[in-house]
Amino acid sequence: MLLYPNCFDFFPSDWLDEISQIDNTSDLLALEKKYYEGLIKNKELIEFYQEIENLTQFPVAPSYPPLPEDKYTWIKMTPKKKHEIQKLAPLINEYYRSQNIERIVDIGGGIGLLSQTLAKSYQHRIISLDMDQVLQSTGEARFKRYGGTDQSLQFKQVKILGDEPKFLAELHPQRMTVGLHTCGTLAVDQIKASAQNNLKAIISLGCCYLKLNDDGKDQNISQFSQSFSTPLTMNPFALTLACGAHRKVSYESISFKRQVKFYRYTLHTLLADHYQHSELIIFGSSSGKDYDGRFCDYVKIQFQKVGFTLKHTEEELEQYYQDKLPTVKRMYSAGFIRDALSRLLEVYLILDRAIYLEEKNYRVEVLEVFDGEMSPRNLGIFAHLKN
């Protein structure tokens, strides 16, 4: 969209032609989920999807005895969080047992649902770190309400940064750190600080890559990636795209998304063609109802938000929308090709972190832990210090 009118220069024309012909919502939903078999005929486009699939396949995490439960285990827990803890807790328990861990340090634990479950189900000794005192107090009250004790789980308000003394004070060599969906730089600080302090084990499942620092210092942390003549450093757009892998989508959401994209893209081309605004204009959030009516009504709402003077009649706007539909369809189709790269970008970030740990004398595995439909950020780094 930002490259309009040259937005198709980097996309094979025949790929766009084929995807543009897909109008059925069920087929679009399948393609959004990267289910291209039977939908795509173009040989090179099929090979593109297959190569990405091959490059982003990881072993599924092994199964261990299920998490012990009691009547309090899943109280006030979402299905997504329950699924994550059911899958991850037995893996953490195996590391705790096999590596003879003295204590688990939960990084950015929030109210500590994972920590509470591990402490009560396995009697592990845990420290839950988070900088939000409200979350910490809420978690502590919940834990005590359902029978937890201070001896098994401690909540500590700590800012998690690689140079924060209170954080580093918790990183004893006999301990392990666990980060479940640690946002942005949090995962990098966990990995670096844990490795630099020779902790026995590290489990990291990062997320929110778009929150990494703009200067790129939290990317290419391994010596291996730094050895490239031109290391891949992602800009904010690429980091946002990396967050899009395995997004949860439904028939209703894909239909709505298509309408949103059509209106937004056409609004952008209108601004570029007739209002001398080729740059990105921030209109703010819109109500879903804004996309239910005519394009001309949508334009009037958006122009009013930013104080633009509309010089087109309703009839002219409707005609412009019809005239631009072929272009907009191709822009929408280009999005499918671009979005297919999202998992690959995520994998690059994860493998860079895994290689960094290998360079620090850790034995490392990258495993698929969760069902991607239930929890999109489902790749975890599992590392333990070599003997």
ZIHUGI-V504701 format. One record per pair of residues at least 4 apart in sequence whose C-alpha atoms are under 8 Angstrom apart, sorted by sequence separation. I is the first residue (numbers start at 1). J is the second residue. D is the distance in Angstrom with one decimal. If there is no record, write none. Layout:
i: [I,I]
j: [J,J]
d: [D,D]
This chain:
i: [3,8,11,12,13,14,15,16,17,18,23,24,25,26,27,28,29,30,31,36,41,42,43,44,45,46,47,48,49,50,51,52,53,69,71,77,78,79,80,81,82,83,84,85,86,87,88,89,90,91,92,93,94,95,96,97,109,112,113,114,115,116,117,118,119,120,132,133,134,135,136,137,138,139,140,141,142,143,144,148,149,150,160,163,164,165,166,167,171,182,183,184,185,186,187,188,189,190,191,192,193,194,195,208,212,213,216,217,221,222,223,224,227,234,235,236,237,238,239,240,241,249,250,251,252,253,254,255,256,257,258,259,260,261,262,263,264,265,266,267,268,269,270,271,272,277,286,287,288,289,291,293,294,295,296,297,298,299,300,301,302,303,304,312,313,314,315,316,317,318,319,320,321,324,325,326,327,328,329,330,331,332,333,334,335,336,337,338,341,342,343,344,345,346,347,348,349,350,351,352,353,354,355,356,357,358,370,371,372,2,8,11,22,23,30,31,40,41,77,95,96,109,117,118,119,130,143,144,148,159,162,163,171,182,194,213,220,221,226,234,249,270,271,272,293,303,312,357,358,370,371,372,1,22,30,40,95,96,109,118,119,130,143,161,162,212,220,225,271,272,303,357,358,370,372,119,159,160,271,272,290,291,303,357,370,371,31,74,96,158,159,179,194,290,370,37,106,158,269,369,370,36,268,300,354,368,369,115,179,191,220,290,354,368,369,27,115,220,268,354,367,368,36,115,177,191,220,366,367,190,219,366,367,34,140,351,366,367,112,365,366,177,187,216,297,364,365,110,176,187,216,296,364,365,67,109,110,136,187,283,296,364,66,104,106,108,109,110,136,363,364,19,103,104,105,106,107,108,109,136,214,296,362,363,18,67,103,104,105,106,107,108,110,171,177,182,184,214,283,295,296,362,363,67,102,103,104,105,106,107,108,171,176,181,182,183,184,283,295,362,363,18,66,103,105,111,112,133,173,175,176,177,178,179,180,181,182,183,184,294,361,362,65,89,93,110,111,128,130,132,161,168,172,173,174,175,176,177,178,179,180,181,182,183,184,361,64,110,111,113,125,126,127,128,129,130,131,160,171,172,173,174,175,176,177,178,179,180,181,182,183,184,185,210,295,357,15,63,64,111,112,116,125,126,127,128,129,130,131,162,172,173,176,177,179,184,185,210,212,354,63,111,120,124,125,126,127,128,129,130,131,161,162,171,183,184,185,263,62,85,89,93,110,111,119,123,127,129,130,131,160,161,210,15,64,129,130,160,162,188,209,210,129,162,209,260,350,85,116,208,210,259,263,267,119,185,209,210,119,209,208,263,207,116,115,73,69,108,68,107,67,68,266,266,266,266,262,265,105,105,262,265,262,105,107,109,262,103,104,105,106,107,108,109,261,102,103,104,105,106,107,101,102,103,104,105,106,107,72,100,101,104,108,258,101,107,108,107,96,107,245,244,245,246,241,244,245,101,242,243,244,241,242,99,241,242,245,99,242,242,243,241,242,95,239,238,92,248,246,247,248,225,246,248,220,247,219,222,246,221,222,224,245,246,220,221,224,245,219,220,222,223,222,221,223,222,191,195,196,188,195,191,207,206,205,205,205,206,205,204,205,203,204,203,204,202,203,202,203,201,202,201,202,201,200,201,200,199,198,181,33,33,33,32,29,29,29,26,29,25,28,25,25,1,5,4,1,4,4,2,2,2,88,87,87,99,84,56,83,52,56,52,55,49,56,83,84,52,80,80,32,31,34,61,59,60,61,58,59,60,61,20,58,59,60,20,58,19,20,17,20,16,19,16,16,8,11,7,8,1]
j: [7,12,15,16,17,18,19,20,21,22,27,28,29,30,31,32,33,34,35,40,45,46,47,48,49,50,51,52,53,54,55,56,57,73,75,81,82,83,84,85,86,87,88,89,90,91,92,93,94,95,96,97,98,99,100,101,113,116,117,118,119,120,121,122,123,124,136,137,138,139,140,141,142,143,144,145,146,147,148,152,153,154,164,167,168,169,170,171,175,186,187,188,189,190,191,192,193,194,195,196,197,198,199,212,216,217,220,221,225,226,227,228,231,238,239,240,241,242,243,244,245,253,254,255,256,257,258,259,260,261,262,263,264,265,266,267,268,269,270,271,272,273,274,275,276,281,290,291,292,293,295,297,298,299,300,301,302,303,304,305,306,307,308,316,317,318,319,320,321,322,323,324,325,328,329,330,331,332,333,334,335,336,337,338,339,340,341,342,345,346,347,348,349,350,351,352,353,354,355,356,357,358,359,360,361,362,374,375,376,7,13,16,27,28,35,36,45,46,82,100,101,114,122,123,124,135,148,149,153,164,167,168,176,187,199,218,225,226,231,239,254,275,276,277,298,308,317,362,363,375,376,377,7,28,36,46,101,102,115,124,125,136,149,167,168,218,226,231,277,278,309,363,364,376,378,126,166,167,278,279,297,298,310,364,377,378,39,82,104,166,167,187,202,298,378,46,115,167,278,378,379,46,278,310,364,378,379,126,190,202,231,301,365,379,380,39,127,232,280,366,379,380,49,128,190,204,233,379,380,204,233,380,381,49,155,366,381,382,128,381,382,194,204,233,314,381,382,128,194,205,234,314,382,383,86,128,129,155,206,302,315,383,86,124,126,128,129,130,156,383,384,40,124,125,126,127,128,129,130,157,235,317,383,384,40,89,125,126,127,128,129,130,132,193,199,204,206,236,305,317,318,384,385,90,125,126,127,128,129,130,131,194,199,204,205,206,207,306,318,385,386,42,90,127,129,135,136,157,197,199,200,201,202,203,204,205,206,207,208,318,385,386,90,114,118,135,136,153,155,157,186,193,197,198,199,200,201,202,203,204,205,206,207,208,209,386,90,136,137,139,151,152,153,154,155,156,157,186,197,198,199,200,201,202,203,204,205,206,207,208,209,210,211,236,321,383,42,90,91,138,139,143,152,153,154,155,156,157,158,189,199,200,203,204,206,211,212,237,239,381,91,139,148,152,153,154,155,156,157,158,159,189,190,199,211,212,213,291,91,114,118,122,139,140,148,152,156,158,159,160,189,190,239,45,94,159,160,190,192,218,239,240,160,193,240,291,381,117,148,240,242,291,295,299,152,218,242,243,153,243,243,298,243,153,153,117,121,160,121,160,121,122,321,324,325,328,325,328,170,171,328,331,329,175,177,179,332,174,175,176,177,178,179,180,332,174,175,176,177,178,179,174,175,176,177,178,179,180,146,174,175,178,182,332,176,182,186,186,176,190,339,339,342,343,339,342,343,200,341,342,343,341,342,200,342,343,346,201,344,345,346,345,346,201,345,345,203,373,372,373,374,352,373,376,349,376,349,352,376,352,353,355,376,377,352,353,356,377,352,353,355,356,356,356,359,359,353,357,360,353,360,357,377,377,377,378,379,380,380,380,381,380,381,381,382,381,382,382,383,382,383,383,384,384,384,385,385,385,385,377,246,247,249,249,249,250,251,251,254,251,254,254,255,265,269,269,268,272,278,278,279,280,369,369,370,384,370,343,370,340,344,341,344,340,347,374,375,344,374,375,336,336,340,367,366,367,368,366,367,368,369,329,367,368,369,330,368,330,332,330,333,330,333,333,334,331,334,331,334,331]
d: [4.5,7.9,7.4,6.7,6.2,6.3,6.4,5.9,6.7,7.3,7.5,6.3,6.1,6.3,6.2,6.0,6.4,6.4,5.1,5.7,7.9,6.2,6.2,6.2,6.5,6.1,5.9,6.4,6.2,6.1,6.2,6.2,6.3,5.8,8.0,6.3,6.1,6.1,6.3,6.2,6.0,6.3,5.9,5.4,7.3,7.4,6.3,6.1,6.2,6.5,6.1,6.1,5.9,5.6,5.9,6.7,7.6,5.8,6.2,6.2,6.1,6.1,5.7,5.5,4.6,7.7,6.4,6.1,6.1,6.1,6.1,6.2,6.2,6.1,6.3,6.0,6.4,6.5,4.7,7.5,6.7,5.8,6.7,8.0,6.2,6.0,7.0,7.2,6.8,5.5,6.5,7.6,6.1,6.1,6.2,6.1,5.8,5.9,6.1,6.0,6.2,6.2,6.2,7.8,7.5,6.8,7.9,7.5,7.2,6.4,6.1,7.3,7.6,5.3,6.2,6.0,6.2,6.2,6.6,6.9,7.6,6.0,6.1,6.3,6.3,5.9,6.1,6.6,6.2,6.1,6.1,6.3,6.0,5.8,6.1,6.1,6.2,6.3,6.0,6.3,6.3,5.8,5.8,4.7,5.3,7.8,6.6,7.7,7.2,7.4,7.8,6.6,6.5,6.2,6.3,6.4,6.4,6.0,6.1,6.5,6.9,5.9,6.4,5.9,6.3,6.2,6.2,6.0,6.2,6.5,6.2,6.1,6.2,6.1,5.9,6.4,6.3,6.1,6.1,6.0,6.5,7.1,7.0,6.2,5.8,6.2,7.3,7.5,6.4,6.4,6.1,6.3,6.6,6.3,5.9,6.1,6.6,6.2,6.0,6.2,6.5,6.4,6.2,6.5,6.6,4.8,7.2,6.0,4.6,7.3,7.7,7.3,7.0,7.1,5.0,5.5,7.4,7.2,6.2,7.9,5.0,7.5,8.0,6.7,4.8,7.9,5.0,6.4,7.7,6.9,7.7,7.3,8.0,5.2,5.5,6.5,5.3,7.2,6.1,5.9,6.5,7.1,6.2,4.8,7.2,5.0,6.3,5.5,6.1,6.1,7.5,7.2,6.3,6.8,7.0,6.6,7.7,8.0,7.3,6.1,6.3,6.9,7.6,6.9,7.3,6.4,6.0,6.1,5.1,4.4,7.0,7.8,6.4,7.9,6.1,6.7,7.6,5.8,6.6,7.9,7.8,6.6,7.0,7.1,7.9,6.9,7.8,6.8,7.9,6.3,6.7,6.9,7.1,5.7,4.9,8.0,6.7,6.1,7.9,5.4,7.6,7.5,7.5,7.4,6.5,5.7,6.0,6.5,7.5,7.2,7.1,7.8,7.6,4.7,6.5,7.2,7.7,7.6,7.9,7.4,5.6,6.4,7.7,6.5,7.4,7.5,7.3,6.7,5.4,8.0,6.6,5.6,6.6,7.7,6.7,7.9,4.7,7.5,6.3,5.9,6.2,7.0,6.7,6.3,7.9,7.0,5.2,7.9,7.9,7.5,7.4,5.4,5.7,6.4,6.2,5.4,7.7,6.1,5.5,6.3,7.9,4.3,7.3,7.5,7.1,7.3,5.7,5.9,7.3,5.4,6.8,7.7,7.2,6.3,5.8,6.1,6.6,5.5,5.8,7.0,7.3,5.4,5.9,5.5,7.4,6.6,5.0,4.6,4.9,4.7,5.5,4.6,7.3,7.8,7.8,7.7,7.1,7.1,6.5,7.1,6.0,5.4,6.2,5.9,7.3,5.5,6.3,6.0,5.9,6.9,7.6,6.6,5.8,7.7,6.5,6.1,6.2,6.7,6.3,4.4,6.0,7.5,6.3,7.5,7.1,4.8,7.5,6.1,6.4,5.7,5.7,6.7,6.1,6.3,6.4,5.1,4.8,5.0,5.1,7.6,6.2,5.4,6.8,7.7,7.9,5.4,5.3,7.3,8.0,6.6,7.4,7.3,7.1,5.3,6.1,5.9,4.6,5.0,4.8,4.8,5.1,4.6,5.9,5.0,4.9,6.0,5.9,6.3,7.6,7.4,7.5,6.2,5.7,6.2,6.3,6.7,4.9,6.8,6.5,7.9,4.1,5.7,7.1,5.5,6.3,5.9,5.9,6.8,5.2,7.9,7.0,6.7,6.9,6.0,7.0,7.4,7.2,7.9,7.1,6.0,5.7,6.3,4.7,4.8,4.8,4.9,5.2,5.2,4.9,5.2,6.4,5.9,7.8,8.0,7.3,4.6,5.3,7.9,8.0,6.5,8.0,4.0,6.6,6.4,6.0,6.4,5.9,6.2,5.9,5.5,4.9,5.8,7.5,6.8,7.1,4.7,7.2,7.4,8.0,6.3,6.6,7.4,7.5,7.4,7.8,6.6,7.1,5.7,6.6,7.4,7.1,8.0,4.7,6.4,7.8,7.9,7.4,7.7,7.2,6.6,5.5,4.9,7.8,5.6,6.7,6.4,7.6,8.0,7.7,8.0,7.9,6.8,6.7,6.8,5.9,6.7,6.8,7.2,6.4,6.2,6.2,7.7,7.1,7.1,7.3,6.6,6.5,7.5,5.5,7.6,7.0,7.6,6.5,6.8,7.9,6.5,7.8,6.3,7.5,7.9,6.1,7.7,7.4,7.2,6.7,7.6,7.4,7.3,5.8,6.1,5.9,5.9,6.9,7.8,6.9,5.5,5.0,5.1,4.7,5.0,4.9,5.8,5.4,6.6,5.8,6.2,6.1,7.6,6.4,7.9,5.4,7.0,6.5,7.7,6.6,7.2,7.7,8.0,7.9,7.1,7.8,7.4,5.1,7.6,6.9,5.8,4.8,7.2,7.9,7.0,7.5,7.9,4.6,7.0,5.2,6.2,7.5,7.5,7.6,5.1,7.0,7.6,4.8,7.5,7.8,7.5,7.9,5.9,5.9,7.5,7.7,6.8,7.0,7.1,7.6,5.9,6.9,5.8,5.0,6.6,6.7,7.4,6.8,7.6,6.0,6.7,7.9,7.7,7.8,7.9,6.1,7.0,4.2,6.4,7.8,7.5,7.6,6.8,7.9,7.7,6.5,7.6,6.4,7.4,7.4,7.4,6.4,7.7,4.6,5.7,6.4,6.9,5.1,5.6,6.8,7.7,4.7,6.1,6.3,7.7,5.1,5.5,6.3,4.1,5.6,6.1,5.2,7.2,7.4,7.5,7.0,7.9,7.8,7.8,7.3,6.9,6.3,6.6,6.1,6.8,7.3,7.1,6.3,6.6,8.0,7.2,7.4,7.9,7.5,7.4,6.7,6.6,6.9,6.5,6.6,7.7,6.3,6.8,7.5,7.7,6.2,7.2,7.2,7.3,6.6,7.4,7.3,6.6,5.8,6.3,6.8,7.5,7.1,5.3,7.5,5.5,5.7,6.8,5.3,4.6,5.4,5.8,5.8,6.1,6.3,5.8,6.1,8.0,7.9,7.5,5.7,5.9,5.6,5.9,6.3,7.6,7.1,7.5,7.6,7.0]
